[in-house]
């Protein structure tokens, strides 16, 4: 599932209206701080790009809304939180500057970002000091 996180109900509603207009099913979950809109990864690449472009646009609106509500202040901060699921089933959040995530998502899809995160988590949980060429040469079929 692709997950899109919002901090304002009105902004998430704009997003779900956009997705519904594309004829795509979605799921909404929320708590007191965030609203998460989930979309199946089965959506074609062209639609995913449209969704990500709209999400970027709405993140800018969300940032503007937060600034107007709270005033610009040195203590205001914005981070994107990437959920990482470990092999044990435990989860952890990696908090990253939203500008960095927005730049990354202009270049690669959310699915590709998830692949990158999963590969890094796997490398941390299962250290292997061999190069990829060595792994292939030794016939480690799990990495092919």
Phi, psi and omega in degrees: 000138170275133180241134180237124186255136178231157180244357180229131181301317183294326179289318179295326178295320175301320181293313181294325175298319179298313181296316179299323178297335176275355180078027183253135177282150181211167177231140180241131174228150180207161171227196184290341184250329188223158173238126180248125177253123182249138180231140180300145176284358179281357180292139182294157187303322181296318179292320179301317179297319177298316180297315181295322177297317179294320178300315178301316180298317182288330174298321176297318177298319180297318179298317179297319179295316178299315180298320181288327179287318187256348185077148179286129186210150179298335181276347176289135179215156177222130178225147170268138180248119179261123180279126179243125177260122181274164181304326181289348184098347176293155178240155178213150177254134171257120183262123186228144178306133183297329178296321179295313180299317179299319178294319179299314184286350171281342184256319181235161180281166177298322178298318178293322176297318178298320177299317179298314180297316179297320179295319179292315178300318179296319180294326178288319182282335182229072184303140179212114185273005178280150174285164180299321178299319179295319180299314179297315181299322180280355174079027177288099188290340183295338186257000183275000000 
